[in-house]
Amino acid sequence: MDPLTLGAVVGITTIIILFSGVSVAIGLFLVSALFLLIFDGAGSLELLPELLFGKLDNFALLSIPMFIIMGSAISSTRAGADLYEALERWMTRVPGGLVVSNLGACALFSAMSGSSPATCAAIGKMGIPEMRKRGYPDTIAAGSIAAGGTLGILIPPSVTMIIYGISTETSIGRLFLAGVMPGLLLVSLFMIWTIYSASRQVDGGLTSLKTSYSWSEKFEVLPRVIPFILVILGVLYALYGGVATPSETAAVGALLTIILAIVVYRLFSLKSLWMILRDSTKESVMILFIIGAAGVFSYMLSSLFITQSIAEWIGTLEVNRWVLIFVVNIFLLIAGFFLPPVAVILMAAPILLPIITTAGFDPYWFAVVLTINMEIGLISPPVGLNLYVINGIAPDIPLKTILVGSLPFVFCMILAIVILSIFPSIATWLPDILMGPAR
């Protein structure tokens, strides 16, 4: 069978199996074993255990469970609520300050937890009821939190960026830096839209929603928030300053975060600490299992010459490189609608990266564009994980309303991709300044 035709059959089979309800990791492993058995014989199956565990034999992978522990420790406390309250008190005089506070809290909590669902849950539990109480429409209240939560996979430290770096053998530190400015760009676009939208929809404008806080009220919440922010800044400094490797930095950050959770929020209960480690272990094992299965899947594609044939076919297409990146974005967008970011990155990035770099695009710029596409998937049906998280914490808001509220933010993300395409230095400038030009 022609490799391109075989590739189409593999793709269709993979989609069918994943939609059957099988977990992503098991689905990828089954598809790989099936096609290797059919086209390479039973002998090829002997390699599968070695391939699975060989993909996990990477010291950099230790950073994934460590960063997940950081996020789990922060999510188990009132850090999200305190962060929201601090920003709300300090920005109450800013036009649309409540919306800005929610989005700012989402951005900061994303940096602390690295998890989109955790950000939605932590900030949404406080932010959505407060916005609704002060007259904001449900679309703005729910949509802003759903979109703000997506920042967790872009703003460093990001588990998604770590997985991209491992799967494409690119620098994780440079990837983290590449996500900083685009993350701020997205936050700015989100804030501009929500302020504009709220000012048009709220009766009497935003001035009727202001609440005054005394200076003592503004300062009283800061001691509970600043230590966690300092830990994140310390982690980033250690990582970018060459003090430690990503894995070492993540381990120290996880330990300090747990200590702060115990000291600041009196998290002395062994049951609470056990739940942090239990939940972190479950999520880490799930991600690592997907990574191992994706390694087997990639081997299958390469062994059957599917990857090489697709790359060669695309290379022979006489199209403008911007047409090529447009097609790639459409593919990523559709994939993100149905699959979690981790699965899309592990399956697609190793195939797409040689094509992208051959067309003259920067691999770190592409990582940011890919991640924003995955963010769109988090607030778009049918998967749209963040939509269901918001519906879970505010069940009286219909899923349709949450979706309508999130759609403008999808357009903000598409606009961000366009801006990054016109000005790619937004993603590459900071890594080049701090780490030198990429080789």
Secondary structure in CASP SS format (residue, H / E / C, confidence):
PFRMAT SS
TARGET T0000
AUTHOR 0000-0000-0000
METHOD secondary structure of the structure
MODEL  1
M C 1.00
D C 1.00
P H 1.00
L H 1.00
T H 1.00
L H 1.00
G H 1.00
A H 1.00
V H 1.00
V H 1.00
G H 1.00
I H 1.00
T H 1.00
T H 1.00
I H 1.00
I H 1.00
I H 1.00
L H 1.00
F H 1.00
S C 1.00
G C 1.00
V C 1.00
S C 1.00
V H 1.00
A H 1.00
I H 1.00
G H 1.00
L H 1.00
F H 1.00
L H 1.00
V H 1.00
S H 1.00
A H 1.00
L H 1.00
F H 1.00
L H 1.00
L H 1.00
I H 1.00
F H 1.00
D H 1.00
G C 1.00
A H 1.00
G H 1.00
S H 1.00
L H 1.00
E H 1.00
L H 1.00
L H 1.00
P H 1.00
E H 1.00
L H 1.00
L H 1.00
F H 1.00
G H 1.00
K H 1.00
L H 1.00
D C 1.00
N C 1.00
F H 1.00
A H 1.00
L H 1.00
L H 1.00
S H 1.00
I H 1.00
P H 1.00
M H 1.00
F H 1.00
I H 1.00
I H 1.00
M H 1.00
G H 1.00
S H 1.00
A H 1.00
I H 1.00
S H 1.00
S C 1.00
T C 1.00
R C 1.00
A H 1.00
G H 1.00
A H 1.00
D H 1.00
L H 1.00
Y H 1.00
E H 1.00
A H 1.00
L H 1.00
E H 1.00
R H 1.00
W H 1.00
M C 1.00
T C 1.00
R C 1.00
V C 1.00
P C 1.00
G C 1.00
G H 1.00
L H 1.00
V H 1.00
V H 1.00
S H 1.00
N H 1.00
L H 1.00
G H 1.00
A H 1.00
C H 1.00
A H 1.00
L H 1.00
F H 1.00
S H 1.00
A H 1.00
M H 1.00
S H 1.00
G C 1.00
S C 1.00
S H 1.00
P H 1.00
A H 1.00
T H 1.00
C H 1.00
A H 1.00
A H 1.00
I H 1.00
G H 1.00
K H 1.00
M H 1.00
G H 1.00
I H 1.00
P H 1.00
E H 1.00
M H 1.00
R H 1.00
K H 1.00
R C 1.00
G C 1.00
Y C 1.00
P C 1.00
D H 1.00
T H 1.00
I H 1.00
A H 1.00
A H 1.00
G H 1.00
S H 1.00
I H 1.00
A H 1.00
A H 1.00
G H 1.00
G H 1.00
T H 1.00
L H 1.00
G H 1.00
I H 1.00
L C 1.00
I C 1.00
P C 1.00
P C 1.00
S C 1.00
V H 1.00
T H 1.00
M H 1.00
I H 1.00
I H 1.00
Y H 1.00
G H 1.00
I H 1.00
S H 1.00
T H 1.00
E C 1.00
T C 1.00
S C 1.00
I H 1.00
G H 1.00
R H 1.00
L H 1.00
F H 1.00
L H 1.00
A H 1.00
G C 1.00
V H 1.00
M H 1.00
P H 1.00
G H 1.00
L H 1.00
L H 1.00
L H 1.00
V H 1.00
S H 1.00
L H 1.00
F H 1.00
M H 1.00
I H 1.00
W H 1.00
T H 1.00
I H 1.00
Y H 1.00
S H 1.00
A H 1.00
S H 1.00
R H 1.00
Q H 1.00
V C 1.00
D C 1.00
G C 1.00
G C 1.00
L H 1.00
T H 1.00
S H 1.00
L H 1.00
K C 1.00
T C 1.00
S C 1.00
Y C 1.00
S C 1.00
W H 1.00
S H 1.00
E H 1.00
K H 1.00
F H 1.00
E H 1.00
V C 1.00
L H 1.00
P H 1.00
R H 1.00
V H 1.00
I H 1.00
P H 1.00
F H 1.00
I H 1.00
L H 1.00
V H 1.00
I H 1.00
L H 1.00
G H 1.00
V H 1.00
L H 1.00
Y H 1.00
A H 1.00
L H 1.00
Y H 1.00
G C 1.00
G C 1.00
V C 1.00
A C 1.00
T C 1.00
P H 1.00
S H 1.00
E H 1.00
T H 1.00
A H 1.00
A H 1.00
V H 1.00
G H 1.00
A H 1.00
L H 1.00
L H 1.00
T H 1.00
I H 1.00
I H 1.00
L H 1.00
A H 1.00
I H 1.00
V H 1.00
V H 1.00
Y H 1.00
R C 1.00
L C 1.00
F C 1.00
S C 1.00
L H 1.00
K H 1.00
S H 1.00
L H 1.00
W H 1.00
M H 1.00
I H 1.00
L H 1.00
R H 1.00
D H 1.00
S H 1.00
T H 1.00
K H 1.00
E H 1.00
S H 1.00
V H 1.00
M H 1.00
I H 1.00
L H 1.00
F H 1.00
I H 1.00
I H 1.00
G H 1.00
A H 1.00
A H 1.00
G H 1.00
V H 1.00
F H 1.00
S H 1.00
Y H 1.00
M H 1.00
L H 1.00
S H 1.00
S H 1.00
L C 1.00
F C 1.00
I H 1.00
T H 1.00
Q H 1.00
S H 1.00
I H 1.00
A H 1.00
E H 1.00
W H 1.00
I H 1.00
G H 1.00
T H 1.00
L C 1.00
E C 1.00
V C 1.00
N C 1.00
R H 1.00
W H 1.00
V H 1.00
L H 1.00
I H 1.00
F H 1.00
V H 1.00
V H 1.00
N H 1.00
I H 1.00
F H 1.00
L H 1.00
L H 1.00
I H 1.00
A H 1.00
G H 1.00
F H 1.00
F H 1.00
L C 1.00
P C 1.00
P H 1.00
V H 1.00
A H 1.00
V H 1.00
I H 1.00
L H 1.00
M H 1.00
A H 1.00
A H 1.00
P H 1.00
I H 1.00
L H 1.00
L H 1.00
P H 1.00
I H 1.00
I H 1.00
T H 1.00
T H 1.00
A C 1.00
G C 1.00
F C 1.00
D C 1.00
P H 1.00
Y H 1.00
W H 1.00
F H 1.00
A H 1.00
V H 1.00
V H 1.00
L H 1.00
T H 1.00
I H 1.00
N H 1.00
M H 1.00
E H 1.00
I H 1.00
G H 1.00
L H 1.00
I C 1.00
S C 1.00
P C 1.00
P C 1.00
V C 1.00
G C 1.00
L H 1.00
N H 1.00
L H 1.00
Y H 1.00
V H 1.00
I H 1.00
N H 1.00
G H 1.00
I H 1.00
A C 1.00
P C 1.00
D C 1.00
I C 1.00
P C 1.00
L H 1.00
K H 1.00
T H 1.00
I H 1.00
L H 1.00
V H 1.00
G H 1.00
S H 1.00
L H 1.00
P H 1.00
F H 1.00
V H 1.00
F H 1.00
C H 1.00
M H 1.00
I H 1.00
L H 1.00
A H 1.00
I H 1.00
V H 1.00
I H 1.00
L H 1.00
S H 1.00
I H 1.00
F C 1.00
P C 1.00
S H 1.00
I H 1.00
A H 1.00
T H 1.00
W H 1.00
L H 1.00
P H 1.00
D H 1.00
I H 1.00
L H 1.00
M H 1.00
G C 1.00
P C 1.00
A C 1.00
R C 1.00
END
